[in-house]
Amino acid sequence: MIGLLLLAGLALALASPHVVRLDDAPPSVGAVVWLAALLLRAATVLFTAIFVFVVAPATDLFHAVTHLCWHTVVPLVTTHLGVSGHLLADAAILLPVVVVLWSLASVGIALLRAARRVRHLLAAGIGRGPRDSIIVSGGEVLLAAAGIRRPQVIVSAGALTQLDDAELQAGLDHEHGHIEHQHRWALVLAYVAHAVGRPLPGAGAALTELSFHLERDADRFALAHEHEACDLASAICKAAGAGRVAPVLSLAGGGAARRVRNLLDEKTPDRPAMMPRVLAAALIGLTLTVLAAAGPATVAAADTFAAHSPAADCPA
């Protein structure tokens, strides 16, 4: 009963960000909520993989499968395919661990490829642009913050010709907002958490919403530097119309249409957002709880597994 209640509470926590309205909350709060939701998914999948890997061998079902004399039940299969109880059980308990390791490896490869594309993009720069940005070739409108350790703002030749001065300055401040607020680290952590937490539903939507709120935060940074909302919205529209998706934090990323609507919607400042803050704290607390429980649970399960009797020999 307690286990079912815990599962229900965890499911409610994972679903809550999808039903609580966060567009009126400060963008930093919205970003924390969605990042915490991704981390909770990753922690849950990781704990489940560890638990299954260590606990399953001590269960009655595992004992029954591995002690069953399969060659007497399905002699044709076991004779010609070499299938045994141990093989089936080992595959079952190793599957969650393999999935987690494969997810981590895939996101690592993806990040390395993205880093290589960014290096090539920066190396192809044709000169220095306004505000110490790097100009890259291309007729599309591209403004982006590129790089992890030493991020730089890049601007395409098309952006210099198609944006007026007010739009260009607003776009540049948007990208500087990404750098000043360290959004790249949040995004890298989010990609890793998404890769591990993909088996749970809603991970893709959580990553999309996190990107949206990071872009909202950069939009607010630009507006705080005395730019008009209509100038920034116009720059976003021109960048989105180019149809190019940069491998970095770009002006057109994170739900451009929603951002433009928010910028042009004359409304009061952000609400107190008590509920989103409580939600963020709850998600972070649950994530830490799941991670803290993984250690003792694994040790206890390992002791149980060590005391488990070996498989019995089958008669000839």
Beta strands, then each sheet from edge to edge (+ up, - down):
strand 1: 127-128
strand 2: 134-136
strand 3: 143-146
strand 4: 152-156
strand 5: 249-250
sheet 1: 1+ 2- 4- 3+ 5-
end
